[in-house]
Amino acid sequence: MLALSHRFGFYYPEHTIKFILPIGLSFHTFQSLSYVIEVYKGNQKAEKHFGIYSLYVMFYPQLVTGPIERPQNLLVQLRQEKHFEYANFAAGLRLILFGLFTKMVIADNIAIYADQIYGDPMAYNSISVLKGLFFYSFQIYCDFFGYSTIAVGCAKVMGYNLMDNFKNPYLSKSIGEFWQRWHISLSTWFRDYVYFSLGGNRVKIHRWMINIMIIFVLSGLWHGANWTFVIWGFAHGFFYIVETMIIRMLKLRRSANETIAKIVDAFNVVKTFIIVSFIWILFRASDMHQVKLILKAIVRNIHVKDDFHVEPKTWLFLLLFIILDSFLFNTRFDSWANAKPVVVRWSLYSLLLFLIIVFSSVNNFPFIYFQF
């Protein structure tokens, strides 16, 4: 019971009050609910073949973190006869290769430094703690994006097309755009099945704000029964509303001057990344006490000696990923690489494979989203 209380509710030995959430608020539950809701609305015929329905729920490339598919996309494909196609096989392997590089070379190498800072933030100066926040932002992105890319690649090898779960989220110019690019299958799930059911944006402004906050707080609770996740969701909802209201009240429009527009876009990208990175503190911290320590270290440890050393190769790997991620804006690695000349394409494959074999982290870092 103690373990269950820690995992599924708030447990305080000195108090008797416990908040218990239903077991199974995860990928399988949401994918199953997608089927039930779509059938109930008449958008999808009920699947009478239990084996196909079971495969829809337990389709192995998605285990256990998605992307969360809809029955209209996946069920139809499960009934189709599949034949080996070299194009699918090659595209799938490209995605798997890039996903493994993203996870094993980028996420796992920078995870060491993120864990170091979060393990004892008061031992480092302000700049070092900020570096730790920066590393965690890319750790969680590369970890989850890597998994999703591998999942989509595994399915593609077999001839199945899964939805893309990420589209360059750190190039977003607002919190709203960030959630259109981050964990897309989850954000669209909440949008279609909860937000629209609450009235969406077809309601009065105060009701719209409540709808937004409900969606983001529920998203936080989906990740875990902890106040850090609740406040994490609340913070995203707050900044989403603030940005939207500022744009509406000031009637901001993109400048006709292309140079000015690019400068403003760059500022908004940096601004959004900084906001998201600070909110990630709530996601990574084990409790509110650790959140306070992180913030205290940032504010007070300005003059503390810096003993936080990062190997140069780590910066080079991260820079390589950022460059690749920028090149892949609104596209996918398989199609982007396939459009390159043969020499360039295979040189890139060889480089990624070499980096995976030689520079994968020696530490075992499970996928972060396996815990949700």
C-alpha positions as CSV (number, residue, x, y, z in Angstrom):
1,M,0.0,0.0,0.0
2,L,2.9,2.4,0.8
3,A,4.3,1.9,-2.7
4,L,0.9,2.4,-4.3
5,S,0.3,5.5,-2.3
6,H,3.6,7.0,-3.5
7,R,2.9,6.1,-7.1
8,F,-0.7,7.0,-7.4
9,G,-1.4,9.6,-4.8
10,F,0.0,12.0,-2.3
11,Y,1.3,10.2,0.7
12,Y,2.4,11.9,3.9
13,P,3.1,9.7,6.9
14,E,2.2,12.5,9.3
15,H,-1.3,12.9,7.7
16,T,-4.1,10.6,7.0
17,I,-5.5,12.3,3.9
18,K,-4.6,10.6,0.6
19,F,-5.7,11.5,-2.9
20,I,-6.0,8.4,-5.1
21,L,-6.1,8.6,-8.9
22,P,-7.4,5.7,-11.1
23,I,-4.7,3.3,-12.1
24,G,-3.9,3.3,-15.9
25,L,-4.1,7.0,-16.8
26,S,-1.5,6.3,-19.5
27,F,-1.0,5.6,-23.1
28,H,-3.2,2.4,-23.3
29,T,-6.1,4.0,-21.5
30,F,-6.1,7.1,-23.8
31,Q,-5.8,5.0,-27.0
32,S,-8.6,2.8,-25.8
33,L,-10.7,5.8,-24.9
34,S,-10.1,7.2,-28.4
35,Y,-11.7,4.1,-29.9
36,V,-14.7,4.2,-27.5
37,I,-15.4,7.9,-28.0
38,E,-15.1,7.7,-31.8
39,V,-17.4,4.7,-31.9
40,Y,-19.9,6.4,-29.6
41,K,-19.9,9.6,-31.8
42,G,-20.4,7.5,-34.9
43,N,-17.1,8.5,-36.4
44,Q,-15.8,4.9,-36.3
45,K,-17.5,1.5,-36.8
46,A,-17.1,-0.9,-33.9
47,E,-14.4,-3.4,-34.5
48,K,-15.9,-6.9,-34.2
49,H,-12.6,-8.8,-34.5
50,F,-11.1,-9.0,-31.0
51,G,-7.6,-9.8,-32.3
52,I,-7.5,-6.6,-34.4
53,Y,-8.9,-4.5,-31.6
54,S,-6.3,-6.0,-29.2
55,L,-3.5,-5.2,-31.7
56,Y,-4.9,-1.6,-32.0
57,V,-4.5,-1.3,-28.2
58,M,-1.2,-3.1,-27.9
59,F,0.5,-2.3,-31.2
60,Y,4.1,-2.9,-30.0
61,P,6.0,0.0,-31.6
62,Q,4.0,2.4,-29.5
63,L,4.6,0.6,-26.2
64,V,4.4,2.3,-23.8
65,T,4.5,6.0,-24.6
66,G,2.8,6.4,-27.9
67,P,2.2,8.3,-30.1
68,I,-1.5,7.9,-29.1
69,E,-3.2,6.8,-32.3
70,R,-6.8,7.3,-33.4
71,P,-8.8,4.3,-34.6
72,Q,-9.5,6.0,-38.0
73,N,-5.8,5.9,-38.8
74,L,-4.5,2.7,-37.2
75,L,-7.5,0.3,-37.3
76,V,-7.8,0.8,-41.1
77,Q,-4.2,-0.1,-41.6
78,L,-4.4,-3.2,-39.4
79,R,-7.0,-4.6,-41.7
80,Q,-4.9,-4.0,-44.8
81,E,-2.8,-6.8,-46.3
82,K,0.9,-5.7,-46.0
83,H,3.7,-6.6,-48.4
84,F,7.4,-5.9,-48.1
85,E,8.3,-2.5,-49.7
86,Y,11.9,-1.4,-49.8
87,A,10.8,2.3,-49.6
88,N,9.1,1.7,-46.3
89,F,11.9,-0.5,-45.0
90,A,14.5,2.1,-45.8
91,A,12.5,5.0,-44.4
92,G,11.8,3.1,-41.2
93,L,15.5,2.3,-40.7
94,R,16.4,5.9,-41.2
95,L,14.0,7.0,-38.5
96,I,15.2,4.2,-36.2
97,L,18.8,5.3,-36.7
98,F,18.1,9.0,-36.0
99,G,15.9,8.1,-33.0
100,L,18.8,6.0,-31.5
101,F,21.3,8.8,-32.1
102,T,18.9,11.3,-30.5
103,K,18.4,9.1,-27.4
104,M,21.7,7.3,-26.9
105,V,24.2,10.0,-27.9
106,I,22.3,13.3,-27.0
107,A,19.8,12.6,-24.3
108,D,21.8,10.0,-22.3
109,N,25.1,12.0,-22.4
110,I,23.5,15.3,-21.2
111,A,21.4,13.4,-18.6
112,I,24.5,13.0,-16.5
113,Y,24.8,16.8,-16.1
114,A,21.1,17.4,-15.6
115,D,21.0,14.8,-12.8
116,Q,24.2,16.3,-11.3
117,I,22.6,19.7,-10.9
118,Y,19.2,18.4,-9.8
119,G,20.8,16.1,-7.3
120,D,22.4,19.0,-5.3
121,P,21.6,22.4,-6.8
122,M,22.9,24.4,-3.8
123,A,26.4,23.0,-4.5
124,Y,26.7,24.9,-7.8
125,N,26.6,28.6,-8.8
126,S,23.8,30.2,-10.7
127,I,25.3,29.8,-14.1
128,S,25.9,26.1,-13.6
129,V,22.3,25.6,-12.4
130,L,21.1,27.4,-15.5
131,K,23.2,25.1,-17.6
132,G,21.5,22.2,-15.8
133,L,18.1,23.6,-16.8
134,F,19.3,24.0,-20.4
135,F,20.6,20.4,-20.5
136,Y,17.4,19.0,-19.0
137,S,15.3,20.8,-21.6
138,F,17.2,19.0,-24.3
139,Q,17.4,15.7,-22.4
140,I,13.6,15.3,-22.1
141,Y,13.1,16.5,-25.7
142,C,15.8,14.2,-27.2
143,D,14.7,11.3,-24.9
144,F,11.0,11.4,-25.8
145,F,11.5,12.5,-29.4
146,G,14.0,9.7,-29.8
147,Y,11.5,7.1,-28.6
148,S,8.7,8.5,-30.8
149,T,11.0,8.5,-33.8
150,I,12.0,4.9,-33.2
151,A,8.4,3.9,-32.7
152,V,7.3,5.5,-36.0
153,G,10.3,3.9,-37.7
154,C,9.5,0.4,-36.4
155,A,6.0,0.8,-37.7
156,K,7.2,2.2,-41.0
157,V,9.4,-0.9,-41.6
158,M,6.3,-3.1,-41.4
159,G,4.3,-0.7,-43.6
160,Y,2.3,1.2,-41.0
161,N,2.1,4.9,-40.8
162,L,1.9,6.4,-37.3
163,M,1.4,10.1,-36.6
164,D,4.4,12.4,-35.9
165,N,4.6,13.2,-32.2
166,F,7.0,16.1,-32.4
167,K,7.7,18.9,-34.9
168,N,10.6,21.1,-33.7
169,P,8.9,22.3,-30.5
170,Y,11.9,24.4,-29.4
171,L,11.5,26.6,-32.5
172,S,8.0,27.6,-31.4
173,K,7.3,31.3,-31.1
174,S,4.6,30.9,-28.3
175,I,3.4,28.5,-25.7
176,G,0.4,27.8,-27.9
177,E,2.6,26.9,-30.8
178,F,4.8,24.8,-28.5
179,W,1.8,22.6,-27.7
180,Q,1.0,22.2,-31.3
181,R,4.5,20.8,-31.8
182,W,5.2,18.9,-28.5
183,H,3.7,15.5,-27.7
184,I,1.2,16.2,-30.5
185,S,-0.8,13.0,-30.0
186,L,-1.5,13.9,-26.3
187,S,-2.3,17.6,-26.9
188,T,-4.7,16.8,-29.7
189,W,-6.3,14.1,-27.6
190,F,-7.1,16.6,-24.9
191,R,-8.2,19.2,-27.5
192,D,-10.6,16.9,-29.4
193,Y,-12.1,15.0,-26.5
194,V,-12.0,17.4,-23.6
195,Y,-11.5,21.0,-24.8
196,F,-14.1,20.8,-27.6
197,S,-16.5,19.1,-25.2
198,L,-16.2,22.0,-22.8
199,G,-17.1,24.4,-25.6
200,G,-13.6,25.2,-26.8
201,N,-13.2,28.9,-27.8
202,R,-16.9,29.2,-28.7
203,V,-17.7,30.5,-25.2
204,K,-17.3,33.7,-23.3
205,I,-13.7,34.8,-22.5
206,H,-13.8,33.9,-18.8
207,R,-15.2,30.4,-19.7
208,W,-12.5,30.0,-22.3
209,M,-9.8,30.7,-19.7
210,I,-11.3,28.1,-17.4
211,N,-11.4,25.6,-20.3
212,I,-7.7,26.2,-21.0
213,M,-6.7,25.8,-17.4
214,I,-8.7,22.6,-17.1
215,I,-6.9,21.1,-20.1
216,F,-3.5,22.0,-18.9
217,V,-4.1,20.9,-15.3
218,L,-5.5,17.6,-16.5
219,S,-2.4,17.2,-18.7
220,G,-0.3,17.7,-15.6
221,L,-2.3,15.1,-13.6
222,W,-1.9,12.7,-16.5
223,H,1.9,12.8,-15.9
224,G,1.6,12.1,-12.1
225,A,-0.3,12.6,-8.9
226,N,2.1,15.2,-7.5
227,W,1.7,18.9,-6.9
228,T,4.7,19.6,-9.1
229,F,2.9,18.2,-12.1
230,V,-0.3,20.1,-11.3
231,I,1.6,23.4,-11.0
232,W,3.5,22.5,-14.2
233,G,0.2,22.2,-16.1
234,F,-1.1,25.3,-14.4
235,A,2.0,27.3,-15.4
236,H,1.7,26.3,-19.1
237,G,-2.0,27.2,-19.0
238,F,-1.3,30.6,-17.4
239,F,1.4,31.6,-20.0
240,Y,-0.8,30.3,-22.8
241,I,-3.7,32.6,-21.7
242,V,-1.4,35.6,-21.0
243,E,0.3,35.4,-24.5
244,T,-3.1,34.9,-26.2
245,M,-4.6,37.9,-24.4
246,I,-1.6,40.2,-25.1
247,I,-1.9,39.3,-28.8
248,R,-5.6,40.0,-28.8
249,M,-5.5,43.2,-26.8
250,L,-2.6,44.8,-28.7
251,K,-3.7,43.3,-32.0
252,L,-0.2,42.2,-32.8
253,R,0.5,41.3,-36.4
254,R,3.6,40.0,-38.2
255,S,5.6,42.9,-39.5
256,A,5.6,43.5,-43.2
257,N,9.3,44.2,-43.0
258,E,11.0,40.8,-43.4
259,T,14.1,41.7,-41.4
260,I,12.1,43.1,-38.4
261,A,9.8,40.1,-38.7
262,K,12.7,37.6,-38.4
263,I,14.2,39.5,-35.4
264,V,10.8,39.4,-33.7
265,D,10.4,35.7,-34.5
266,A,13.9,35.0,-33.1
267,F,13.1,36.9,-29.9
268,N,9.8,34.9,-29.5
269,V,11.6,31.6,-30.1
270,V,14.2,32.4,-27.4
271,K,11.5,33.8,-25.0
272,T,9.3,30.6,-25.4
273,F,12.3,28.3,-24.9
274,I,13.3,30.2,-21.7
275,I,9.7,30.0,-20.3
276,V,9.4,26.3,-21.1
277,S,12.9,25.5,-19.7
278,F,12.0,27.1,-16.3
279,I,8.6,25.4,-16.2
280,W,10.5,22.1,-16.8
281,I,11.9,22.5,-13.2
282,L,8.5,21.5,-11.9
283,F,8.4,18.5,-14.2
284,R,11.9,17.3,-13.2
285,A,11.9,18.1,-9.5
286,S,10.8,15.3,-7.1
287,D,8.8,17.7,-4.9
288,M,8.3,21.4,-4.3
289,H,11.2,21.5,-1.8
290,Q,13.6,20.7,-4.7
291,V,11.9,23.3,-6.9
292,K,12.6,25.9,-4.2
293,L,16.3,24.8,-3.9
294,I,16.7,25.2,-7.7
295,L,15.2,28.7,-7.7
296,K,17.2,29.6,-4.6
297,A,20.4,28.4,-6.2
298,I,19.8,30.5,-9.3
299,V,19.1,33.7,-7.3
300,R,21.6,33.4,-4.5
301,N,24.6,31.3,-5.7
302,I,26.0,34.0,-8.0
303,H,29.4,34.1,-6.3
304,V,29.7,30.4,-5.6
305,K,32.8,28.7,-7.1
306,D,31.9,26.9,-10.4
307,D,32.9,23.2,-10.2
308,F,30.5,22.2,-13.0
309,H,32.6,20.8,-15.8
310,V,31.1,19.7,-19.1
311,E,33.1,17.7,-21.6
312,P,33.6,19.5,-24.9
313,K,32.3,16.5,-26.8
314,T,28.9,16.9,-25.1
315,W,28.6,20.5,-26.4
316,L,29.6,19.3,-29.9
317,F,27.0,16.5,-29.9
318,L,24.3,18.9,-28.7
319,L,25.3,21.5,-31.3
320,L,25.1,18.8,-34.0
321,F,21.6,17.9,-32.9
322,I,20.4,21.5,-32.8
323,I,21.7,22.0,-36.3
324,L,20.0,18.9,-37.6
325,D,16.8,19.8,-35.8
326,S,16.8,23.2,-37.4
327,F,17.3,21.6,-40.9
328,L,14.3,19.3,-40.1
329,F,11.9,22.2,-39.5
330,N,8.4,21.0,-40.4
331,T,9.8,17.9,-42.1
332,R,11.0,14.4,-41.0
333,F,14.5,12.9,-41.1
334,D,13.6,10.0,-43.4
335,S,12.2,12.2,-46.2
336,W,14.8,14.9,-45.6
337,A,17.7,12.5,-45.8
338,N,16.2,10.7,-48.8
339,A,16.3,13.9,-50.8
340,K,20.1,14.3,-50.4
341,P,22.6,12.9,-52.8
342,V,23.7,9.4,-52.2
343,V,27.2,10.4,-51.0
344,V,25.8,12.9,-48.5
345,R,23.1,10.6,-47.4
346,W,25.4,7.6,-46.6
347,S,28.0,9.8,-45.1
348,L,25.4,11.1,-42.6
349,Y,24.2,7.5,-41.9
350,S,27.8,6.4,-41.2
351,L,28.4,9.4,-39.0
352,L,25.3,8.8,-36.9
353,L,26.1,5.1,-36.6
354,F,29.7,5.8,-35.6
355,L,28.5,8.2,-32.9
356,I,26.0,5.7,-31.6
357,I,28.6,2.9,-31.3
358,V,31.5,5.0,-29.9
359,F,29.8,7.7,-27.8
360,S,26.6,6.2,-26.4
361,S,26.5,6.9,-22.7
362,V,27.9,4.0,-20.5
363,N,25.1,4.7,-18.0
364,N,21.7,3.2,-18.3
365,F,19.0,5.8,-18.7
366,P,15.5,4.4,-19.2
367,F,13.2,6.4,-21.4
368,I,11.8,9.2,-19.2
369,Y,8.2,8.7,-20.3
370,F,8.2,5.0,-19.4
371,Q,7.2,6.2,-15.9
372,F,4.0,7.9,-17.0
